[in-house]
């Protein structure tokens, strides 16, 4: 139903050239890969959690993920919602608007991340009991400690999420895919192997912070070298992001 003046909606046969179709596939490859990485990382985390924390560590991490999924969706949703606006302005050559929208995206992500960090640090001890039976004191303790350690990742975790959406919006599929590849798979798996022999179960909880920090550094390098890849008509407006 349409509000106000009636408008009829019809299905129509559309035609998309193969070159455009494969270009769309390439530009959306980072989001596709991110979804695949979630499943791969779930298996990897489960292996290390069972090895160093047993069923208690695995259950504690599940509690952390219940809360983290809500926070992650907020940041991802904001970046994903602003992506069409950036794409539109980029296609129209309105690079000042592109910069303005992106700055607001980054500001919003930072605010959400800091608020999430404070929430997990200060209120996490009251949230964990919602998912843990009161008599299971060991699981409750591990969950609270793990929640505080994992929440440190919010300091840098927003970087690759924002820039991956930004790269996709500017039709930079290689940068977007590499950002997703390093941030969701390479660095997390690498730091699981590095940190767990040192800190064992706490190393699993801290992996997210070290991985997101390393990914943020690589992502910023991608952003700073991006100007040479943009159309010449836009270079004079973009500047450094």
C-alpha atoms as one frame of an Amber mdcrd trajectory, in Angstrom:
protein
   0.000   0.000   0.000   1.256   3.486  -0.867   0.380   6.517   1.219  -1.533
   9.278  -0.516  -1.743   9.109  -4.328  -2.248   5.583  -5.631   0.601   4.053
  -7.595   0.511   0.653  -9.220   3.516  -1.638  -8.879   4.388  -4.103 -11.642
   7.057  -6.710 -12.187   9.102  -6.081 -15.305  11.748  -8.093 -17.100  15.088
  -6.444 -16.500  18.338  -6.962 -18.324  21.772  -6.587 -16.793  24.910  -7.018
 -18.860  27.373  -9.682 -17.774  30.099  -7.086 -17.133  27.835  -5.106 -14.787
  26.657  -8.304 -13.091  30.182  -9.507 -12.332  31.158  -6.006 -11.240  28.308
  -6.096  -8.708  29.474  -9.504  -7.500  33.026  -8.254  -7.066  31.980  -5.127
  -5.202  29.853  -7.124  -2.772  32.439  -9.854  -2.231  33.623  -8.417   1.098
  30.178  -8.728   2.681  29.869 -12.253   1.285  33.256 -13.202   2.679  32.444
 -11.687   6.085  29.460 -13.992   6.461  31.567 -17.017   5.554  34.295 -15.963
   8.000  31.818 -15.862  10.872  31.197 -19.597  10.506  34.898 -20.418  10.125
  35.825 -18.339  13.161  33.064 -19.952  15.214  34.713 -23.326  14.647  38.159
 -21.925  15.449  36.994 -20.237  18.638  35.180 -23.382  19.775  38.336 -25.448
  19.323  40.495 -23.112  21.421  37.776 -22.523  24.019  37.334 -26.250  24.618
  41.089 -26.748  24.706  41.861 -24.021  27.253  38.553 -23.499  29.065  36.535
 -26.644  28.600  32.753 -26.442  28.511  32.847 -23.585  31.026  34.967 -21.434
  28.725  32.751 -22.267  25.771  29.600 -21.365  27.709  31.177 -18.121  28.956
  32.079 -17.090  25.413  28.498 -17.789  24.348  27.301 -15.364  27.027  29.712
 -12.723  25.709  28.485 -13.259  22.154  24.859 -12.733  23.199  25.744  -9.201
  24.269  28.330  -8.544  21.542  25.926  -9.459  18.740  23.589  -6.667  19.809
  26.436  -4.146  19.876  27.944  -5.330  16.603  24.609  -5.090  14.819  24.263
  -1.448  15.854  27.604  -0.443  14.327  27.185  -2.634  11.248  23.631  -1.397
  10.708  24.734   2.230  10.835  27.578   1.649   8.341  25.375  -0.390   6.032
  22.587   2.205   6.145  24.899   5.057   5.165  26.551   3.122   2.339  23.900
   4.015  -0.316  24.182   7.707   0.543  27.954   7.586   0.086  27.591   5.699
  -3.201  25.079   8.206  -4.524  27.211  11.224  -3.662  30.317   9.539  -5.033
  28.594   8.782  -8.327  27.410  12.398  -8.534  30.930  13.679  -7.888  29.873
  15.292  -4.581  33.035  14.375  -2.717  32.521  16.998  -0.020  29.317  15.215
   0.910  31.076  11.866   0.787  33.600  13.143   3.318  30.858  14.658   5.491
  28.812  11.449   5.579  31.869   9.318   6.256  32.987  11.559   9.116  29.560
  11.219  10.692  29.725   7.457  10.225  33.066   7.317  12.000  31.867   9.623
  14.776  28.755   7.516  15.309  30.795   4.297  15.357  33.228   5.738  17.906
  30.400   6.913  20.168  28.650   3.539  19.971  31.908   1.678  20.590  32.894
   3.763  23.620  29.388   3.435  25.056  29.543  -0.335  24.489  32.956  -0.542
  26.150  31.733   1.320  29.226  28.578  -0.771  29.308  30.483  -4.065  29.225
  33.030  -2.875  31.777  30.597  -1.351  34.275  27.331  -3.182  33.720  28.566
  -6.536  32.415  28.555  -8.041  35.884  24.828  -7.395  36.064  24.102  -8.602
  32.533  25.925 -11.946  32.761  23.581 -13.340  35.477  20.728 -13.008  32.976
  22.270 -15.920  31.029  23.850 -17.900  33.880  22.221 -19.768  36.743  23.039
 -18.157  40.133  24.458 -21.391  41.521  26.980 -21.723  38.674  29.501 -19.343
  40.224  32.462 -20.552  38.139  30.718 -19.871  34.839  29.514 -16.500  36.116
  33.023 -15.458  37.138  34.589 -16.549  33.844  31.829 -14.791  31.885  32.334
 -11.483  33.692  36.115 -11.576  33.304  35.841 -12.615  29.663  33.313  -9.882
  28.972  35.672  -7.207  30.268  38.650  -8.552  28.328  36.671  -8.972  25.111
  35.132  -5.495  25.344  38.571  -3.890  24.968  38.257  -4.767  21.279  35.608
  -2.054  20.894  38.394   0.530  21.014  39.501  -0.409  17.499  36.838  -2.846
  16.280  34.824  -0.149  14.520  37.628   0.760  12.085  37.435  -2.099   9.601
  33.623  -2.130   9.754  33.416   1.534   8.734  36.132   1.397   6.111  34.922
  -1.852   4.574  31.522  -0.248   3.930  33.268   2.910   2.731  35.445   1.021
   0.254  32.418  -0.852  -1.074  30.498   2.411  -1.481  33.397   3.884  -3.490
  33.662   0.776  -5.689  37.012  -0.332  -4.298  36.244  -4.074  -4.034  39.848
  -5.209  -3.588  40.411  -2.935  -0.589  37.040  -3.854   0.869  37.675  -7.574
   0.447  41.199  -7.379   1.907  39.889  -5.364   4.853  37.296  -8.039   5.514
  39.779 -10.874   4.880  42.367  -9.612   7.355  39.883  -8.362   9.942  37.558
 -11.347  10.116  39.844 -14.286   9.366  43.621 -13.835   9.039  44.355 -11.769
  12.153  41.832 -13.511  14.453  43.150 -16.968  13.627  46.752 -15.775  13.790
  46.356 -14.215  17.230  44.498 -17.259  18.552  47.636 -19.280  17.886  49.895
 -16.547  19.309  48.001 -15.538  22.459  46.484 -18.762  23.762  49.829 -20.450
  24.581  50.691 -17.355  26.636  47.393 -16.478  28.367  45.357 -19.609  27.618
  41.613 -18.871  28.017  42.205 -15.150  28.550  44.149 -15.206  25.293  40.986
 -16.301  23.500  39.085 -13.362  25.011  41.871 -10.908  24.084  42.200 -12.152
  20.507  39.462  -9.801  19.309  41.350  -6.727  20.555  44.722  -7.648  19.047
  43.123  -8.744  15.777  40.998  -5.603  15.436  43.996  -3.383  16.236  46.178
  -5.058  13.609  43.315  -4.905  11.131  42.785  -1.199  11.887  46.422  -0.449
  11.025  46.198  -2.305   7.698  42.832  -0.721   6.909  44.102   2.805   7.512
  47.049   2.097   5.188  44.551   1.040   2.519  42.628   4.286   3.054  45.675
   6.524   2.884  46.759   4.981  -0.430  43.286   5.109  -1.915  43.475   8.498
  -3.641  45.487   7.196  -6.569  42.715   4.747  -7.409  39.861   7.253  -7.610
  38.668   8.940 -10.805  40.641  12.068 -11.576  37.520  14.256 -11.435  37.155
  13.400  -7.761  40.747  13.644  -6.588  40.705  17.383  -6.034  37.684  17.100
  -3.741  38.562  14.047  -1.675  41.796  14.831   0.116  42.890  12.418   2.774
  40.244  10.542   4.723
